Amino acid sequence: MKIESDFSVSQEHPCLPGHFPSEPIVPAVLLLDMLQSCLGEHIHDAYIHTIVRAKFLQPLKANTQARVKLCLSDEQGSFVIYNKQQEELAKGRFKYQQGSAND
């Protein structure tokens, strides 16, 4: 299954003033959170439990449009995050499952 979602992180996000005040960039943890958001929007009760590999290739500046693309199969997935110019910002692999994280 392939799913995609567009996103941007507002310059007013509380983590950005400390993540390079003169030129705010989106921290990697927020990019990974976008993966979870995209997965959760398309598969009820799904959550990422392991990031197998993640490579961050270019920074994403605040207020910049980006797209996350997920390819899913058998509770494993790969991701690519692109900017508007279709340049890869991050890519990797993860494992996910459905149900409560406390199960």
Phi and psi restraints in degrees (value plus and minus 20) as a CYANA .aco file:
   2 LYS   PHI    -136.6   -96.6
   2 LYS   PSI     113.1   153.1
   3 ILE   PHI    -155.5  -115.5
   3 ILE   PSI     132.5   172.5
   4 GLU   PHI    -158.5  -118.5
   4 GLU   PSI     132.7   172.7
   5 SER   PHI    -173.7  -133.7
   5 SER   PSI     116.4   156.4
   6 ASP   PHI    -111.1   -71.1
   6 ASP   PSI     128.7   168.7
   7 PHE   PHI    -177.0  -137.0
   7 PHE   PSI     144.9   184.9
   8 SER   PHI    -170.8  -130.8
   8 SER   PSI     137.4   177.4
   9 VAL   PHI    -133.3   -93.3
   9 VAL   PSI     102.2   142.2
  10 SER   PHI     -83.5   -43.5
  10 SER   PSI     125.6   165.6
  11 GLN   PHI     -83.5   -43.5
  11 GLN   PSI     -37.8     2.2
  12 GLU   PHI    -105.2   -65.2
  12 GLU   PSI     -21.3    18.7
  13 HIS   PHI     -76.2   -36.2
  13 HIS   PSI     116.6   156.6
  14 PRO   PHI     -82.2   -42.2
  14 PRO   PSI     -41.3    -1.3
  15 CYS   PHI    -104.4   -64.4
  15 CYS   PSI     -36.6     3.4
  16 LEU   PHI     -92.5   -52.5
  16 LEU   PSI     -54.7   -14.7
  17 PRO   PHI     -77.4   -37.4
  17 PRO   PSI     -52.0   -12.0
  18 GLY   PHI    -108.9   -68.9
  18 GLY   PSI     -28.6    11.4
  19 HIS   PHI    -124.3   -84.3
  19 HIS   PSI      46.7    86.7
  20 PHE   PHI      57.5    97.5
  20 PHE   PSI      61.8   101.8
  21 PRO   PHI     -73.8   -33.8
  21 PRO   PSI     -56.7   -16.7
  22 SER   PHI     -96.8   -56.8
  22 SER   PSI     -44.4    -4.4
  23 GLU   PHI    -169.7  -129.7
  23 GLU   PSI      63.7   103.7
  24 PRO   PHI     -82.1   -42.1
  24 PRO   PSI     110.0   150.0
  25 ILE   PHI    -141.6  -101.6
  25 ILE   PSI     133.1   173.1
  26 VAL   PHI     -95.7   -55.7
  26 VAL   PSI     104.0   144.0
  27 PRO   PHI     -84.5   -44.5
  27 PRO   PSI     131.8   171.8
  28 ALA   PHI     -76.7   -36.7
  28 ALA   PSI     -56.7   -16.7
  29 VAL   PHI     -82.5   -42.5
  29 VAL   PSI     -52.8   -12.8
  30 LEU   PHI     -92.7   -52.7
  30 LEU   PSI     -54.6   -14.6
  31 LEU   PHI     -83.7   -43.7
  31 LEU   PSI     -62.0   -22.0
  32 LEU   PHI     -85.9   -45.9
  32 LEU   PSI     -54.6   -14.6
  33 ASP   PHI     -83.0   -43.0
  33 ASP   PSI     -52.1   -12.1
  34 MET   PHI     -84.4   -44.4
  34 MET   PSI     -53.2   -13.2
  35 LEU   PHI     -81.5   -41.5
  35 LEU   PSI     -67.8   -27.8
  36 GLN   PHI     -81.5   -41.5
  36 GLN   PSI     -62.4   -22.4
  37 SER   PHI     -81.9   -41.9
  37 SER   PSI     -65.2   -25.2
  38 CYS   PHI     -82.9   -42.9
  38 CYS   PSI     -66.0   -26.0
  39 LEU   PHI     -81.3   -41.3
  39 LEU   PSI     -66.9   -26.9
  40 GLY   PHI     -85.2   -45.2
  40 GLY   PSI     -49.8    -9.8
  41 GLU   PHI     -89.2   -49.2
  41 GLU   PSI     -46.9    -6.9
  42 HIS   PHI    -126.7   -86.7
  42 HIS   PSI     -42.7    -2.7
  43 ILE   PHI    -150.9  -110.9
  43 ILE   PSI      92.1   132.1
  44 HIS   PHI     -77.9   -37.9
  44 HIS   PSI     113.9   153.9
  45 ASP   PHI      42.4    82.4
  45 ASP   PSI      -0.1    39.9
  46 ALA   PHI    -109.8   -69.8
  46 ALA   PSI     122.0   162.0
  47 TYR   PHI    -164.1  -124.1
  47 TYR   PSI     129.1   169.1
  48 ILE   PHI    -102.6   -62.6
  48 ILE   PSI     105.8   145.8
  49 HIS   PHI    -130.1   -90.1
  49 HIS   PSI     -35.8     4.2
  50 THR   PHI    -166.2  -126.2
  50 THR   PSI     109.6   149.6
  51 ILE   PHI    -114.7   -74.7
  51 ILE   PSI      91.6   131.6
  52 VAL   PHI     -95.6   -55.6
  52 VAL   PSI     -62.3   -22.3
  53 ARG   PHI    -176.3  -136.3
  53 ARG   PSI     120.6   160.6
  54 ALA   PHI    -166.0  -126.0
  54 ALA   PSI     112.0   152.0
  55 LYS   PHI    -146.9  -106.9
  55 LYS   PSI     105.7   145.7
  56 PHE   PHI    -124.8   -84.8
  56 PHE   PSI      94.5   134.5
  57 LEU   PHI    -116.6   -76.6
  57 LEU   PSI     -55.5   -15.5
  58 GLN   PHI    -166.8  -126.8
  58 GLN   PSI     131.6   171.6
  59 PRO   PHI     -94.7   -54.7
  59 PRO   PSI     133.3   173.3
  60 LEU   PHI    -131.5   -91.5
  60 LEU   PSI     100.3   140.3
  61 LYS   PHI    -100.1   -60.1
  61 LYS   PSI     133.6   173.6
  62 ALA   PHI     -78.3   -38.3
  62 ALA   PSI     129.7   169.7
  63 ASN   PHI      43.0    83.0
  63 ASN   PSI       2.1    42.1
  64 THR   PHI    -127.7   -87.7
  64 THR   PSI     110.9   150.9
  65 GLN   PHI     -90.0   -50.0
  65 GLN   PSI     117.3   157.3
  66 ALA   PHI    -162.3  -122.3
  66 ALA   PSI     148.1   188.1
  67 ARG   PHI    -154.8  -114.8
  67 ARG   PSI     114.1   154.1
  68 VAL   PHI    -125.0   -85.0
  68 VAL   PSI     114.0   154.0
  69 LYS   PHI    -140.4  -100.4
  69 LYS   PSI     105.7   145.7
  70 LEU   PHI    -133.7   -93.7
  70 LEU   PSI     118.4   158.4
  71 CYS   PHI    -138.2   -98.2
  71 CYS   PSI     100.2   140.2
  72 LEU   PHI    -138.7   -98.7
  72 LEU   PSI     121.6   161.6
  73 SER   PHI    -182.8  -142.8
  73 SER   PSI     113.1   153.1
  74 ASP   PHI      27.0    67.0
  74 ASP   PSI      31.9    71.9
  75 GLU   PHI      40.7    80.7
  75 GLU   PSI       4.6    44.6
  76 GLN   PHI    -149.9  -109.9
  76 GLN   PSI     135.7   175.7
  77 GLY   PHI    -174.6  -134.6
  77 GLY   PSI     142.6   182.6
  78 SER   PHI    -144.7  -104.7
  78 SER   PSI     136.7   176.7
  79 PHE   PHI    -158.4  -118.4
  79 PHE   PSI     132.7   172.7
  80 VAL   PHI    -159.4  -119.4
  80 VAL   PSI     114.9   154.9
  81 ILE   PHI    -133.1   -93.1
  81 ILE   PSI     106.5   146.5
  82 TYR   PHI    -136.5   -96.5
  82 TYR   PSI     136.4   176.4
  83 ASN   PHI    -115.0   -75.0
  83 ASN   PSI    -197.4  -157.4
  84 LYS   PHI     -82.1   -42.1
  84 LYS   PSI     -45.7    -5.7
  85 GLN   PHI    -105.9   -65.9
  85 GLN   PSI     -11.6    28.4
  86 GLN   PHI      46.1    86.1
  86 GLN   PSI       3.6    43.6
  87 GLU   PHI    -106.4   -66.4
  87 GLU   PSI     117.2   157.2
  88 GLU   PHI     -91.7   -51.7
  88 GLU   PSI     109.5   149.5
  89 LEU   PHI    -120.9   -80.9
  89 LEU   PSI     -55.3   -15.3
  90 ALA   PHI    -177.0  -137.0
  90 ALA   PSI     133.8   173.8
  91 LYS   PHI    -176.7  -136.7
  91 LYS   PSI     139.9   179.9
  92 GLY   PHI     149.7   189.7
  92 GLY   PSI    -185.2  -145.2
  93 ARG   PHI    -153.6  -113.6
  93 ARG   PSI     133.6   173.6
  94 PHE   PHI    -170.6  -130.6
  94 PHE   PSI     148.1   188.1
  95 LYS   PHI    -140.3  -100.3
  95 LYS   PSI     123.1   163.1
  96 TYR   PHI    -159.7  -119.7
  96 TYR   PSI     147.6   187.6
  97 GLN   PHI    -173.2  -133.2
  97 GLN   PSI     146.6   186.6
  98 GLN   PHI    -123.2   -83.2
  98 GLN   PSI     130.8   170.8
  99 GLY   PHI      94.1   134.1
  99 GLY   PSI    -199.1  -159.1
 100 SER   PHI     -92.7   -52.7
 100 SER   PSI     122.3   162.3
 101 ALA   PHI     -85.9   -45.9
 101 ALA   PSI     -35.9     4.1
 102 ASN   PHI    -112.8   -72.8
 102 ASN   PSI     -22.9    17.1
